[in-house]
Amino acid sequence: MNSPNPTGTPPISASEVAHVARLARLDLSPQELDYYTSSLAVIIDHAGAMSKLDLEGVPPMSHPFAISNVLREDVV
């Protein structure tokens, strides 16, 4: 599951994940450490791919679709 980035090195090491776990006061088993290291590597790779997208001319938005609330008229 741990896909290396183009330089061939993983985006995050097991020691870095263990350090963050210690800071968060988490006691990870070796299996959990392997699992979270590979999971975080995939997330970091994906974020890196998103940062390479050409978004010139794309307006910032909070939602990809035009939505509006459909409410009844406020009458007594």
Residue pairs with C-beta under 8 A, 6 or more apart in sequence:
1 38
1 39
1 41
1 42
2 10
2 37
2 38
2 41
2 42
3 41
3 42
3 45
4 10
4 11
5 11
5 45
5 48
10 37
10 41
11 40
11 41
11 44
11 45
11 48
12 37
12 40
12 41
12 44
13 37
14 33
14 34
14 37
17 28
17 33
17 36
17 37
17 40
18 28
18 33
21 27
21 28
21 33
21 36
28 36
